[in-house]
Amino acid sequence: MNNYNVNKEMLGVATVFVTIFIIIPTLSSYFREDCKTAMERIKKQKCKIKVESIEGIRSLKLTGTIPESFMHCECSEDGQWWASYKNEIEPGDYFIKNEGENHLEIIKEDTLIRHEYICSQ
């Protein structure tokens, strides 16, 4: 093996190192949502539903009826905030997320569960 091949190999290792430890962390922080933006997005969400079915793995889609009018409706969220409480929601429960608020409520027959959004940054 000559010096040319060794230097070429070291250049490849250095490129991978710089990419993994410098470029990717820098870009990921650039694309990450800041707390203020996340809170504004959460406060815009709105859903008031008597749950009939629950779908989704990384996101959450609730199907059911609007409590006041009994009309069919669907609520969904693509983020992971609602989905992190999916195991607490069952058909027959009420799921309420009012616009302008940073919390959601899951109302069961004898229990009220309230989750407040807290920015983790």
ZAZATOR-833137 format. One record per atom (N, C-alpha, C): residue number from 1; residue in three letters; atom name; x, y, z. Coordinates in Angstrom, 2 decimals, always signed. Layout:
# residues N
<rec NUM,ala,CA,<X,Y,Z>>
...
//
This chain:
# residues 121
<rec 1,met,N,<+0.85,-1.17,+0.00>>
<rec 1,met,CA,<+0.00,+0.00,+0.00>>
<rec 1,met,C,<+0.90,+1.24,+0.00>>
<rec 2,asn,N,<+0.61,+2.16,-0.88>>
<rec 2,asn,CA,<+1.46,+3.35,-0.93>>
<rec 2,asn,C,<+0.82,+4.51,-0.16>>
<rec 3,asn,N,<+1.55,+5.58,+0.00>>
<rec 3,asn,CA,<+1.07,+6.73,+0.76>>
<rec 3,asn,C,<-0.17,+7.36,+0.15>>
<rec 4,tyr,N,<-0.30,+7.30,-1.16>>
<rec 4,tyr,CA,<-1.45,+7.90,-1.83>>
<rec 4,tyr,C,<-2.75,+7.25,-1.36>>
<rec 5,asn,N,<-2.77,+5.91,-1.30>>
<rec 5,asn,CA,<-3.97,+5.19,-0.86>>
<rec 5,asn,C,<-4.27,+5.45,+0.61>>
<rec 6,val,N,<-3.25,+5.52,+1.44>>
<rec 6,val,CA,<-3.44,+5.78,+2.86>>
<rec 6,val,C,<-4.02,+7.19,+3.05>>
<rec 7,asn,N,<-3.47,+8.17,+2.36>>
<rec 7,asn,CA,<-3.97,+9.54,+2.48>>
<rec 7,asn,C,<-5.41,+9.65,+1.98>>
<rec 8,lys,N,<-5.73,+8.94,+0.92>>
<rec 8,lys,CA,<-7.09,+8.95,+0.38>>
<rec 8,lys,C,<-8.06,+8.33,+1.40>>
<rec 9,glu,N,<-7.64,+7.27,+2.02>>
<rec 9,glu,CA,<-8.48,+6.61,+3.03>>
<rec 9,glu,C,<-8.68,+7.51,+4.25>>
<rec 10,met,N,<-7.64,+8.19,+4.68>>
<rec 10,met,CA,<-7.74,+9.11,+5.83>>
<rec 10,met,C,<-8.65,+10.29,+5.50>>
<rec 11,leu,N,<-8.61,+10.75,+4.27>>
<rec 11,leu,CA,<-9.49,+11.84,+3.85>>
<rec 11,leu,C,<-10.96,+11.40,+3.94>>
<rec 12,gly,N,<-11.22,+10.16,+3.55>>
<rec 12,gly,CA,<-12.58,+9.62,+3.65>>
<rec 12,gly,C,<-13.04,+9.53,+5.09>>
<rec 13,val,N,<-12.18,+9.07,+5.98>>
<rec 13,val,CA,<-12.50,+8.98,+7.41>>
<rec 13,val,C,<-12.76,+10.37,+7.98>>
<rec 14,ala,N,<-11.92,+11.33,+7.61>>
<rec 14,ala,CA,<-12.09,+12.71,+8.10>>
<rec 14,ala,C,<-13.40,+13.31,+7.61>>
<rec 15,thr,N,<-13.77,+13.03,+6.37>>
<rec 15,thr,CA,<-15.03,+13.54,+5.81>>
<rec 15,thr,C,<-16.22,+12.98,+6.57>>
<rec 16,val,N,<-16.22,+11.70,+6.84>>
<rec 16,val,CA,<-17.30,+11.07,+7.61>>
<rec 16,val,C,<-17.37,+11.66,+9.01>>
<rec 17,phe,N,<-16.23,+11.83,+9.65>>
<rec 17,phe,CA,<-16.16,+12.39,+11.00>>
<rec 17,phe,C,<-16.77,+13.80,+11.04>>
<rec 18,val,N,<-16.35,+14.65,+10.11>>
<rec 18,val,CA,<-16.86,+16.03,+10.06>>
<rec 18,val,C,<-18.35,+16.03,+9.81>>
<rec 19,thr,N,<-18.82,+15.20,+8.92>>
<rec 19,thr,CA,<-20.26,+15.13,+8.61>>
<rec 19,thr,C,<-21.07,+14.71,+9.83>>
<rec 20,ile,N,<-20.64,+13.66,+10.51>>
<rec 20,ile,CA,<-21.40,+13.13,+11.65>>
<rec 20,ile,C,<-21.36,+14.06,+12.85>>
<rec 21,phe,N,<-20.22,+14.61,+13.16>>
<rec 21,phe,CA,<-20.07,+15.35,+14.41>>
<rec 21,phe,C,<-20.19,+16.87,+14.29>>
<rec 22,ile,N,<-20.18,+17.41,+13.08>>
<rec 22,ile,CA,<-20.26,+18.87,+12.95>>
<rec 22,ile,C,<-21.44,+19.29,+12.09>>
<rec 23,ile,N,<-21.54,+18.77,+10.88>>
<rec 23,ile,CA,<-22.56,+19.24,+9.95>>
<rec 23,ile,C,<-23.96,+18.82,+10.38>>
<rec 24,ile,N,<-24.18,+17.56,+10.70>>
<rec 24,ile,CA,<-25.51,+17.08,+11.07>>
<rec 24,ile,C,<-26.04,+17.76,+12.32>>
<rec 25,pro,N,<-25.28,+17.87,+13.42>>
<rec 25,pro,CA,<-25.82,+18.59,+14.59>>
<rec 25,pro,C,<-26.14,+20.06,+14.30>>
<rec 26,thr,N,<-25.34,+20.70,+13.49>>
<rec 26,thr,CA,<-25.59,+22.10,+13.15>>
<rec 26,thr,C,<-26.89,+22.23,+12.37>>
<rec 27,leu,N,<-27.10,+21.39,+11.39>>
<rec 27,leu,CA,<-28.32,+21.45,+10.59>>
<rec 27,leu,C,<-29.55,+21.06,+11.38>>
<rec 28,ser,N,<-29.44,+20.07,+12.26>>
<rec 28,ser,CA,<-30.61,+19.63,+13.03>>
<rec 28,ser,C,<-31.10,+20.73,+13.96>>
<rec 29,ser,N,<-30.21,+21.50,+14.55>>
<rec 29,ser,CA,<-30.65,+22.60,+15.40>>
<rec 29,ser,C,<-31.27,+23.72,+14.56>>
<rec 30,tyr,N,<-30.84,+23.86,+13.33>>
<rec 30,tyr,CA,<-31.40,+24.88,+12.44>>
<rec 30,tyr,C,<-32.85,+24.54,+12.09>>
<rec 31,phe,N,<-33.18,+23.27,+11.88>>
<rec 31,phe,CA,<-34.52,+22.86,+11.48>>
<rec 31,phe,C,<-35.44,+22.58,+12.67>>
<rec 32,arg,N,<-34.93,+22.60,+13.88>>
<rec 32,arg,CA,<-35.74,+22.32,+15.06>>
<rec 32,arg,C,<-36.64,+23.52,+15.35>>
<rec 33,glu,N,<-37.86,+23.23,+15.76>>
<rec 33,glu,CA,<-38.83,+24.26,+16.08>>
<rec 33,glu,C,<-38.51,+24.87,+17.44>>
<rec 34,asp,N,<-38.48,+26.19,+17.54>>
<rec 34,asp,CA,<-38.20,+26.82,+18.83>>
<rec 34,asp,C,<-39.47,+26.81,+19.69>>
<rec 35,cys,N,<-39.32,+27.10,+20.98>>
<rec 35,cys,CA,<-40.43,+27.00,+21.94>>
<rec 35,cys,C,<-41.59,+27.92,+21.58>>
<rec 36,lys,N,<-41.29,+29.14,+21.20>>
<rec 36,lys,CA,<-42.35,+30.10,+20.87>>
<rec 36,lys,C,<-43.18,+29.62,+19.69>>
<rec 37,thr,N,<-42.52,+29.14,+18.66>>
<rec 37,thr,CA,<-43.22,+28.63,+17.48>>
<rec 37,thr,C,<-44.04,+27.39,+17.82>>
<rec 38,ala,N,<-43.47,+26.50,+18.61>>
<rec 38,ala,CA,<-44.19,+25.28,+19.01>>
<rec 38,ala,C,<-45.44,+25.63,+19.82>>
<rec 39,met,N,<-45.32,+26.58,+20.74>>
<rec 39,met,CA,<-46.47,+26.97,+21.57>>
<rec 39,met,C,<-47.56,+27.62,+20.72>>
<rec 40,glu,N,<-47.16,+28.43,+19.74>>
<rec 40,glu,CA,<-48.15,+29.03,+18.84>>
<rec 40,glu,C,<-48.88,+27.96,+18.04>>
<rec 41,arg,N,<-48.14,+26.96,+17.58>>
<rec 41,arg,CA,<-48.75,+25.86,+16.82>>
<rec 41,arg,C,<-49.72,+25.08,+17.70>>
<rec 42,ile,N,<-49.33,+24.80,+18.93>>
<rec 42,ile,CA,<-50.19,+24.06,+19.86>>
<rec 42,ile,C,<-51.47,+24.85,+20.16>>
<rec 43,lys,N,<-51.33,+26.14,+20.37>>
<rec 43,lys,CA,<-52.50,+26.96,+20.70>>
<rec 43,lys,C,<-53.48,+27.09,+19.54>>
<rec 44,lys,N,<-53.05,+26.86,+18.32>>
<rec 44,lys,CA,<-53.94,+26.92,+17.16>>
<rec 44,lys,C,<-54.76,+25.64,+17.00>>
<rec 45,gln,N,<-54.33,+24.57,+17.62>>
<rec 45,gln,CA,<-55.03,+23.29,+17.47>>
<rec 45,gln,C,<-56.39,+23.34,+18.14>>
<rec 46,lys,N,<-57.34,+22.63,+17.52>>
<rec 46,lys,CA,<-58.70,+22.62,+18.07>>
<rec 46,lys,C,<-59.36,+21.28,+17.75>>
<rec 47,cys,N,<-59.96,+20.68,+18.75>>
<rec 47,cys,CA,<-60.67,+19.42,+18.56>>
<rec 47,cys,C,<-61.62,+19.21,+19.74>>
<rec 48,lys,N,<-62.85,+18.92,+19.44>>
<rec 48,lys,CA,<-63.84,+18.60,+20.47>>
<rec 48,lys,C,<-64.65,+17.44,+19.90>>
<rec 49,ile,N,<-64.44,+16.25,+20.47>>
<rec 49,ile,CA,<-65.01,+15.05,+19.87>>
<rec 49,ile,C,<-65.33,+13.99,+20.92>>
<rec 50,lys,N,<-66.43,+13.29,+20.68>>
<rec 50,lys,CA,<-66.70,+12.06,+21.44>>
<rec 50,lys,C,<-66.12,+10.94,+20.59>>
<rec 51,val,N,<-65.12,+10.29,+21.11>>
<rec 51,val,CA,<-64.30,+9.35,+20.34>>
<rec 51,val,C,<-65.04,+8.05,+20.05>>
<rec 52,glu,N,<-64.99,+7.66,+18.77>>
<rec 52,glu,CA,<-65.52,+6.36,+18.35>>
<rec 52,glu,C,<-64.39,+5.43,+17.92>>
<rec 53,ser,N,<-63.36,+6.00,+17.27>>
<rec 53,ser,CA,<-62.22,+5.17,+16.88>>
<rec 53,ser,C,<-60.93,+5.99,+16.94>>
<rec 54,ile,N,<-59.84,+5.26,+17.13>>
<rec 54,ile,CA,<-58.51,+5.86,+17.30>>
<rec 54,ile,C,<-57.57,+5.18,+16.31>>
<rec 55,glu,N,<-56.85,+5.98,+15.53>>
<rec 55,glu,CA,<-55.93,+5.43,+14.55>>
<rec 55,glu,C,<-54.59,+6.15,+14.65>>
<rec 56,gly,N,<-53.58,+5.52,+14.09>>
<rec 56,gly,CA,<-52.26,+6.15,+14.00>>
<rec 56,gly,C,<-51.25,+5.50,+14.91>>
<rec 57,ile,N,<-49.99,+5.61,+14.48>>
<rec 57,ile,CA,<-48.87,+5.10,+15.27>>
<rec 57,ile,C,<-48.04,+6.26,+15.78>>
<rec 58,arg,N,<-47.48,+7.05,+14.86>>
<rec 58,arg,CA,<-46.69,+8.22,+15.25>>
<rec 58,arg,C,<-47.53,+9.48,+15.29>>
<rec 59,ser,N,<-48.69,+9.46,+14.68>>
<rec 59,ser,CA,<-49.61,+10.58,+14.71>>
<rec 59,ser,C,<-50.91,+10.05,+15.31>>
<rec 60,leu,N,<-51.90,+10.91,+15.43>>
<rec 60,leu,CA,<-53.16,+10.48,+16.04>>
<rec 60,leu,C,<-54.31,+10.98,+15.19>>
<rec 61,lys,N,<-55.25,+10.10,+14.89>>
<rec 61,lys,CA,<-56.47,+10.46,+14.19>>
<rec 61,lys,C,<-57.64,+9.91,+14.99>>
<rec 62,leu,N,<-58.50,+10.82,+15.42>>
<rec 62,leu,CA,<-59.69,+10.45,+16.19>>
<rec 62,leu,C,<-60.91,+10.63,+15.30>>
<rec 63,thr,N,<-61.80,+9.65,+15.31>>
<rec 63,thr,CA,<-63.03,+9.72,+14.56>>
<rec 63,thr,C,<-64.17,+9.60,+15.57>>
<rec 64,gly,N,<-65.23,+10.41,+15.37>>
<rec 64,gly,CA,<-66.35,+10.36,+16.29>>
<rec 64,gly,C,<-67.39,+11.41,+15.96>>
<rec 65,thr,N,<-68.01,+11.94,+16.99>>
<rec 65,thr,CA,<-69.06,+12.94,+16.80>>
<rec 65,thr,C,<-68.78,+14.19,+17.61>>
<rec 66,ile,N,<-69.26,+15.33,+17.11>>
<rec 66,ile,CA,<-69.17,+16.58,+17.84>>
<rec 66,ile,C,<-70.22,+16.52,+18.96>>
<rec 67,pro,N,<-69.84,+16.74,+20.21>>
<rec 67,pro,CA,<-70.77,+16.57,+21.32>>
<rec 67,pro,C,<-72.05,+17.42,+21.22>>
<rec 68,glu,N,<-71.94,+18.66,+20.76>>
<rec 68,glu,CA,<-73.12,+19.54,+20.72>>
<rec 68,glu,C,<-74.09,+19.21,+19.59>>
<rec 69,ser,N,<-73.57,+18.80,+18.44>>
<rec 69,ser,CA,<-74.43,+18.59,+17.27>>
<rec 69,ser,C,<-74.60,+17.13,+16.87>>
<rec 70,phe,N,<-73.81,+16.25,+17.42>>
<rec 70,phe,CA,<-73.80,+14.83,+17.10>>
<rec 70,phe,C,<-73.44,+14.56,+15.63>>
<rec 71,met,N,<-72.82,+15.55,+14.97>>
<rec 71,met,CA,<-72.38,+15.37,+13.59>>
<rec 71,met,C,<-71.04,+14.62,+13.59>>
<rec 72,his,N,<-70.84,+13.82,+12.54>>
<rec 72,his,CA,<-69.59,+13.06,+12.40>>
<rec 72,his,C,<-68.43,+14.02,+12.18>>
<rec 73,cys,N,<-67.28,+13.72,+12.77>>
<rec 73,cys,CA,<-66.09,+14.54,+12.56>>
<rec 73,cys,C,<-64.83,+13.73,+12.79>>
<rec 74,glu,N,<-63.71,+14.30,+12.36>>
<rec 74,glu,CA,<-62.39,+13.71,+12.57>>
<rec 74,glu,C,<-61.45,+14.80,+13.08>>
<rec 75,cys,N,<-60.58,+14.41,+13.97>>
<rec 75,cys,CA,<-59.52,+15.29,+14.45>>
<rec 75,cys,C,<-58.21,+14.54,+14.27>>
<rec 76,ser,N,<-57.18,+15.27,+13.87>>
<rec 76,ser,CA,<-55.89,+14.61,+13.74>>
<rec 76,ser,C,<-54.77,+15.59,+14.05>>
<rec 77,glu,N,<-53.64,+15.01,+14.42>>
<rec 77,glu,CA,<-52.44,+15.79,+14.68>>
<rec 77,glu,C,<-51.26,+14.99,+14.15>>
<rec 78,asp,N,<-50.40,+15.63,+13.39>>
<rec 78,asp,CA,<-49.25,+14.95,+12.82>>
<rec 78,asp,C,<-48.05,+14.94,+13.75>>
<rec 79,gly,N,<-48.05,+15.82,+14.74>>
<rec 79,gly,CA,<-46.96,+15.83,+15.71>>
<rec 79,gly,C,<-47.11,+14.67,+16.68>>
<rec 80,gln,N,<-46.30,+14.65,+17.69>>
<rec 80,gln,CA,<-46.35,+13.52,+18.63>>
<rec 80,gln,C,<-46.97,+13.89,+19.97>>
<rec 81,trp,N,<-47.45,+15.12,+20.12>>
<rec 81,trp,CA,<-47.99,+15.51,+21.42>>
<rec 81,trp,C,<-49.26,+14.74,+21.73>>
<rec 82,trp,N,<-50.26,+14.78,+20.87>>
<rec 82,trp,CA,<-51.50,+14.04,+21.11>>
<rec 82,trp,C,<-51.22,+12.54,+21.14>>
<rec 83,ala,N,<-50.40,+12.07,+20.21>>
<rec 83,ala,CA,<-50.15,+10.63,+20.09>>
<rec 83,ala,C,<-49.50,+10.05,+21.34>>
<rec 84,ser,N,<-48.79,+10.88,+22.09>>
<rec 84,ser,CA,<-48.14,+10.37,+23.30>>
<rec 84,ser,C,<-49.17,+10.00,+24.38>>
<rec 85,tyr,N,<-50.42,+10.43,+24.23>>
<rec 85,tyr,CA,<-51.47,+10.09,+25.19>>
<rec 85,tyr,C,<-52.51,+9.14,+24.59>>
<rec 86,lys,N,<-52.18,+8.56,+23.45>>
<rec 86,lys,CA,<-53.12,+7.67,+22.77>>
<rec 86,lys,C,<-53.57,+6.50,+23.64>>
<rec 87,asn,N,<-52.68,+5.98,+24.46>>
<rec 87,asn,CA,<-53.04,+4.83,+25.29>>
<rec 87,asn,C,<-54.03,+5.20,+26.40>>
<rec 88,glu,N,<-54.28,+6.49,+26.62>>
<rec 88,glu,CA,<-55.24,+6.93,+27.63>>
<rec 88,glu,C,<-56.63,+7.16,+27.05>>
<rec 89,ile,N,<-56.75,+7.12,+25.72>>
<rec 89,ile,CA,<-58.02,+7.42,+25.06>>
<rec 89,ile,C,<-58.69,+6.13,+24.63>>
<rec 90,glu,N,<-59.99,+6.03,+24.91>>
<rec 90,glu,CA,<-60.79,+4.86,+24.53>>
<rec 90,glu,C,<-62.07,+5.33,+23.86>>
<rec 91,pro,N,<-62.67,+4.48,+23.03>>
<rec 91,pro,CA,<-63.97,+4.84,+22.46>>
<rec 91,pro,C,<-64.96,+5.16,+23.59>>
<rec 92,gly,N,<-65.72,+6.23,+23.39>>
<rec 92,gly,CA,<-66.67,+6.69,+24.42>>
<rec 92,gly,C,<-66.14,+7.86,+25.22>>
<rec 93,asp,N,<-64.82,+8.08,+25.19>>
<rec 93,asp,CA,<-64.23,+9.23,+25.90>>
<rec 93,asp,C,<-64.45,+10.51,+25.08>>
<rec 94,tyr,N,<-64.36,+11.63,+25.76>>
<rec 94,tyr,CA,<-64.37,+12.92,+25.09>>
<rec 94,tyr,C,<-62.94,+13.44,+25.06>>
<rec 95,phe,N,<-62.53,+13.93,+23.90>>
<rec 95,phe,CA,<-61.22,+14.52,+23.73>>
<rec 95,phe,C,<-61.45,+15.99,+23.41>>
<rec 96,ile,N,<-60.90,+16.87,+24.24>>
<rec 96,ile,CA,<-61.12,+18.30,+24.05>>
<rec 96,ile,C,<-59.79,+19.05,+24.04>>
<rec 97,lys,N,<-59.56,+19.75,+22.95>>
<rec 97,lys,CA,<-58.41,+20.66,+22.82>>
<rec 97,lys,C,<-58.99,+21.95,+22.24>>
<rec 98,asn,N,<-59.14,+22.96,+23.12>>
<rec 98,asn,CA,<-59.69,+24.24,+22.70>>
<rec 98,asn,C,<-58.61,+25.13,+22.10>>
<rec 99,glu,N,<-59.00,+25.87,+21.07>>
<rec 99,glu,CA,<-58.07,+26.80,+20.43>>
<rec 99,glu,C,<-57.67,+27.88,+21.44>>
<rec 100,gly,N,<-56.40,+28.24,+21.43>>
<rec 100,gly,CA,<-55.89,+29.27,+22.33>>
<rec 100,gly,C,<-55.38,+28.74,+23.65>>
<rec 101,glu,N,<-55.57,+27.45,+23.90>>
<rec 101,glu,CA,<-55.10,+26.85,+25.16>>
<rec 101,glu,C,<-53.92,+25.93,+24.89>>
<rec 102,asn,N,<-53.07,+25.76,+25.90>>
<rec 102,asn,CA,<-51.90,+24.90,+25.74>>
<rec 102,asn,C,<-52.08,+23.57,+26.49>>
<rec 103,his,N,<-53.31,+23.16,+26.66>>
<rec 103,his,CA,<-53.56,+21.86,+27.29>>
<rec 103,his,C,<-54.67,+21.13,+26.53>>
<rec 104,leu,N,<-54.74,+19.83,+26.74>>
<rec 104,leu,CA,<-55.83,+19.02,+26.19>>
<rec 104,leu,C,<-56.46,+18.25,+27.34>>
<rec 105,glu,N,<-57.70,+17.85,+27.14>>
<rec 105,glu,CA,<-58.42,+17.10,+28.17>>
<rec 105,glu,C,<-59.00,+15.82,+27.57>>
<rec 106,ile,N,<-58.89,+14.77,+28.33>>
<rec 106,ile,CA,<-59.53,+13.50,+28.00>>
<rec 106,ile,C,<-60.54,+13.26,+29.12>>
<rec 107,ile,N,<-61.81,+13.24,+28.75>>
<rec 107,ile,CA,<-62.86,+13.11,+29.75>>
<rec 107,ile,C,<-63.46,+11.71,+29.64>>
<rec 108,lys,N,<-63.30,+10.97,+30.73>>
<rec 108,lys,CA,<-63.87,+9.63,+30.82>>
<rec 108,lys,C,<-65.15,+9.70,+31.65>>
<rec 109,glu,N,<-65.80,+8.60,+31.83>>
<rec 109,glu,CA,<-67.06,+8.58,+32.57>>
<rec 109,glu,C,<-66.91,+9.14,+33.99>>
<rec 110,asp,N,<-65.80,+8.83,+34.65>>
<rec 110,asp,CA,<-65.61,+9.26,+36.04>>
<rec 110,asp,C,<-64.29,+9.98,+36.28>>
<rec 111,thr,N,<-63.57,+10.34,+35.22>>
<rec 111,thr,CA,<-62.24,+10.92,+35.38>>
<rec 111,thr,C,<-61.99,+12.00,+34.34>>
<rec 112,leu,N,<-61.29,+13.04,+34.75>>
<rec 112,leu,CA,<-60.81,+14.07,+33.83>>
<rec 112,leu,C,<-59.29,+14.02,+33.83>>
<rec 113,ile,N,<-58.72,+13.80,+32.66>>
<rec 113,ile,CA,<-57.26,+13.78,+32.51>>
<rec 113,ile,C,<-56.88,+15.03,+31.73>>
<rec 114,arg,N,<-55.97,+15.81,+32.28>>
<rec 114,arg,CA,<-55.55,+17.05,+31.63>>
<rec 114,arg,C,<-54.04,+17.02,+31.43>>
<rec 115,his,N,<-53.61,+17.27,+30.21>>
<rec 115,his,CA,<-52.19,+17.30,+29.87>>
<rec 115,his,C,<-51.85,+18.69,+29.34>>
<rec 116,glu,N,<-50.89,+19.33,+29.96>>
<rec 116,glu,CA,<-50.44,+20.65,+29.53>>
<rec 116,glu,C,<-49.20,+20.51,+28.68>>
<rec 117,tyr,N,<-49.15,+21.26,+27.59>>
<rec 117,tyr,CA,<-47.96,+21.23,+26.72>>
<rec 117,tyr,C,<-46.88,+22.06,+27.38>>
<rec 118,ile,N,<-45.72,+21.46,+27.57>>
<rec 118,ile,CA,<-44.56,+22.14,+28.13>>
<rec 118,ile,C,<-43.42,+22.00,+27.12>>
<rec 119,cys,N,<-42.86,+23.11,+26.73>>
<rec 119,cys,CA,<-41.77,+23.09,+25.75>>
<rec 119,cys,C,<-40.55,+22.41,+26.38>>
<rec 120,ser,N,<-39.96,+21.49,+25.66>>
<rec 120,ser,CA,<-38.83,+20.72,+26.21>>
<rec 120,ser,C,<-37.48,+21.29,+25.79>>
<rec 121,gln,N,<-37.44,+22.47,+25.23>>
<rec 121,gln,CA,<-36.15,+23.03,+24.80>>
<rec 121,gln,C,<-35.61,+23.98,+25.81>>
//
